[in-house]
Amino acid sequence: MIELDGSYLEGGGSIARVALALSTITQKPFEIADIRKNRPQPGLKSQHLFCIKALEKLCNAKAEGAYLGSTRLRYSPGKIEGKTIEIDIQTAGSISLFLQSILLPSMFANKPVKLNITGGTDGKWAAPIDYFKEVFLPQLQKYASIECRLLKRGYYPKGNGRVELKIKPKYKISDFNNFEEFHNYLKENAPKISLMEQGHLIQIKGISHASADLQNANVAERQAKSAEICLKNYGCPVNIQIEYNEALSTGSGITIWAIFSKNKDEINIWNPIRLGADALGERGKKAEIVGAETANNLIREIESKAAADKHLADQILKFMVLVGNSAIRTSSITSHAKTNIYAIEKFFGKTFEINEEENIISAIN
């Protein structure tokens, strides 16, 4: 039984999410204590419980202590079986955070997995669904065919956004006698993750969105225009789409991403270099400020010369350890990334080397 300290470093919910994903794929049970101890409201949140519910369906998992506010959880996975899973988070709980536990084991199931998820698509302290789709997912397409469709946006507090994922595995753990054999095969045969140099900036793309009740105020257009003005000096095409949505709650946001290539005329789809940034609108905050804030965050990522933004860095670590011999240069090695490394190394042992001066994280297993 692997034991984790839920209060380590940030003491947030990512330790539980990472542990659920890795426990399911490695078939190693775990127990975690002091869950989210350093948060104003400690213990499991609703989104964690829906992660567990989905995993109960995906792999017949067994969980003890899986209730709202619980500070201790014991989890035992079963065999991963590809299937269609319906999950309604019932609030604006983040769909992208939910997927941090479910996506990885789904990618290596014995047959395709379809996820129909209802919840929040754009909320605070979580990657918006556009970032998940356009910056994070392109890194994973070499390991599984993943189609992500945003059917409806869901803003805080009512949520009710809908996302559909179709996942077709390329590497199946069921083809091997145990996880160790599967892991060794991946390390020898699967493509590596190498995000060390930006290359040439080819284009900047984005989506500026708002609920339909903000359309008369041109909120999405104003967010986009402000971001475009800040980015005009890069001398590359900047294309930010405008989108309005019928939603239960008023909201807006913008996600932008910079696309790089080692060769000016060719983008490597198997090792994409994309840096992302995003911001949410708030009552009393001008749309122009939201757009400029997002653009300035992206500018800082571009100017860092890193090939992985600070948010991608902490999300991709689980995949680096699976395929081995991978490395990324990020704009900042955050406390969040170090927290995730702690959880990962509980399952895999000493795995990562960190170069703080160069902001390089390497998977050495």
N, C-alpha and C positions, 0 to 999 in steps of 0.2 A: 504493500500500500504506500503510494507516494504521498508525502505530507507537505503541504504548502502553508506559508504564513501570509494570510490575506492582508496583513498590515505592512508588508514590505514596501519600502520607499514610498510611492504615492499612495499605496493602500487603497487603490480604486478597484473598479469592477473588472479591469482587463485581466487580472490574474485568474479570476474564475473563468472568463471567456476563453483565454488561451488554454487553460487546463482542460476544459471541456473538449475543445477541438483535439488536443494532443492525446488525451486519454482515449478518445474514441478511435483515433487512427492507430495508436500504438497498442491498444487493448490493455492498457495498464490502469487499474483503478486508482483513485486518489481521494484524499481528504483534505479539505482546506478549512482553516480556523480563522477567526477575526476578519471575516469578509468585510471589505470596505470600512475598516475600522477608523480610518482617517477622514471619512466623509461626514457631513452634518447629519445624515440619516444612515447609520451603518446598516450592514446586512444586505441580503439579496434584494434587488429591485425586480419589478415586474418583467423587464426585458430578459433578465437572467432566467426567470422561471419559464419563459416561453422558449428560450434556448434549450432548456432541459426537456420540455415537452416535445419539441421537435426531434431531439436526439432519442427520446424514448420511442418515437415512431421510426426513426431512421435505423436504429441499431438495437432496439429492445433494451435500452439502458435502464438501470435501476438506480434510484437516488434516494438518499435519506437526508432530511433537513431541508427539503426543497419547498420552502414556504416564504412568503413575503417577510422581509426583515430578519431572516435567519442569518446568523453569523458563522454557522458551521455547516458544511456540506460534505457528504460522502457519495461518491459517484462510481458506478461500475458499468462499463460499456459491454454491449454484446456485438454480434456480427453485423457489419454494415450491409444493408439491403437497399438497393436503389428502388425508389418508388416516388409517387406524387404525395407531397405533404402540404396541407393547408394550415396556415398559422395566422391568427388574428390577434395582434398584440393589444388591441382594444383601446390603446391610448396613442399619443404621439411618440411612444417609445421607438427608438431609432432602428430602422430596418438594417442599416449598414452595420451597426453594432451587433445586432442579432446574427448577422451573417458571419461575423468573426468566429463564431463557434461552429456554424453549420457548414460553411462552404468547403473548408478543407476536407473533412471526411466524405462529403458528397462527391468531391472531385475524384476520389479513388474507390468509389463503390463498385459493386459487381455489375451494375447496369445503370442506365440513365436515371437521373434524379430531377424531378420538377418541383419547384418551390413556389407556391402562391402565398404571398405575404401581405398582410394588411397592417399598417402602422404609420410611423412618421418617416417622411422622406428627407426632410430638411429641418434640422433642429440644432440646438446648441450642444457643444461638447461632443459632436459626432460628425463623421464625414458625411456630407450630403450625398444623395444617391448619384448625382452627376459625377462627383469625384470618384466614387466607388466604380462607376461604369467606365469613365474615360481615362482615369489615371492608374487605378489599382488593377482592374481586371485585365487590361492589355498585357500585364506582366505574367498572367497565369494561363494565357491561351495556349502556351506550349505544353502544358500539362493536362489540359482538358478543354473540350469545346464548350464555351460558356456563353449563352445568350441571355442578356438582361434587358427586360422591357419595363419601362416606367409607364404604367397604365393610368395612374392618377397621383397627384401630389397630395401630401398630407402635412399640414403645418401644425405647430403647437397652438392650442392645447388639445384639439380634438383628433388630430391625426387623420385616420381613414384613407391614407395614401395606399396605393396598391402597386406592387412590384412582382413580376414573374421572372423566374430564373429557370432555364433549361440547361442542365449540366450533363455532358456526355463524356465519361471518363476515357482517357487514353492509356492510363496505367491502372490496373485493377489489383487491389490487395488480395482479392479472392483467388488470383492465379498463383499464389505462393502459399507455402505451408505455414508461415508465420510472419509477423511484422519484420523481424530481423532480416529474413531473406528478401522481403519486399524493399526494405530500406537499402540494403546492399545493392540491389538491382538498380534502384533510382540513382544512387551515388555513382554507379558505373556507367549508366546509360542515359539518364535524363539530362536535358539541357541545363546548364548552370545559369545562375543569376549574376550578371556582371554589370553593375551600374557605377562606373568609375569616372567616365569623361562625358561631358555634355555633347561635344561635337558642334555642328552648325545649327543655329536656330532657324527652323524652316517656317514655322507659322505659330500663331497664337489663336486658340479657339475658345469658345465659351458658350454658356447658356445663362441668360438673365431672365428670371421668372418671377411671377407674382400671382396672387389670387385675382380672380376676375373682378372683384369689387375695387381693385386698385388700377384698373385699366384706364379709366377716365383721367387719372392723375399721371398717366404715362410713367409709372414707377419703373417698370422693366426697361423701357427705353432710356430713361435717365441714368439708371445704374450702368447700363452698357456703354452709353456715351461717355460717362465720366471715366470708366475704365479704359476705353479706347484712347482718350486724350492722354492719359498717363503713360500709355504704352507706345505712342506714336513714334518715339525716337528709335525704336528697334529696327525699323526699316524692313519689316517682314509683314505679310498679310495678317490682319487681325479681324477675325470673324466671330462675333458674339451674337448668337441667336436670341430672339425675343419670344417669350412664351407666357401666355396667361392660362390659368386653370380654374375651373370650378372647384372650390375647396370648402370644407366645413369651417375652417378658421382662416382669418386674414393673415397673410404672410408674404414675404418676398425674399429673394436671395440671388446670388450670382456665383457661379463657379467658372474659373478660367484655367486653361492649361497651355503650357508651352511645349511644342513638339520639336525635338532635335533629331539630327541624323549625322552619322559619321561622314557620309557622302552627301554632298549638297543636293543631288538629284534623286536620292533613293532613301526611303525610310525603312529601317529594318523592323519588320513586324514581329520578329521572333525575339528581339532584344530591344524593345522600345525604350526611348529616353523621353519621359514626360514629367514635367514639374507642374504641380497644381496649387491653386489657392482659392479660397472661398470666403464669403461673408453673408450674414443674414441681415435683412431689414428689421428694424425695430420701431415701435411707436415713438414718434418724436425725433427719429434719426433720418436725416434727408437722404434720399436715394443717391444723390451725387456723392455723399460721404461713403455710403456702402460700396459703390463702384470704385472709388479711389482707394479705399482701404484694401479691397481685394487686389487691385492692380499693384499697389505698393508691396503687398505681401508676396506677390509673384515676382516682382522686380528683385526683392531681396533674395529669393530662391535662385533666380537666374544669375545674379551678380555673385553669388556664393561659389559659382563654378561647379557646384555639386551636380550629380546625375540622379539623385533621389531626394525629393523634398523631405522635410522632417517628419511629415505624417506618413508618407509611403514607407519610410525607414522602419517605423515600429510595426507596421502591418505586414511587411514582407518577410520578417525574420523567421516565422514558422516554416515558410517554404524554402528559405535558404538552408535551414538545418536538414530538411528532408532530402534535398538533392545534393547537398554538400559542396565543398570547394567553391563557394560563392563569396562575393564581396561587393559592398556598396560604399560610395562616398556620398555622404549626406550633408545638408547645410548645417545641421545641429544634431548632436546625439542627446536626445531629450531624456528626462527622467522617466517618461513613459516607455521609451525604448529599453532603458535599463531594467525597468520593472518587468517587461515582457521577456527579456533575456533571462532574468531570474526564474520565471515560470518555465521557460523552455528547457533550461539546463537542469531542472528538477526531473525531467523526463529523459534527457539525452546525456546528462553529465556535462563536463566542461566542453563547450562547443564553440564559443565565440572569442575572438580577439578584438579588442577595441583600441583604436589609435585616436586618442582625444585631440591631439594636435592637428591631425589631418582629417578628423571626422570620418574615419573609415571603420566599418564593421565588417569582419570577415568570419565566415563559417568554416571552421578548420577540421570538422569531423570527416 
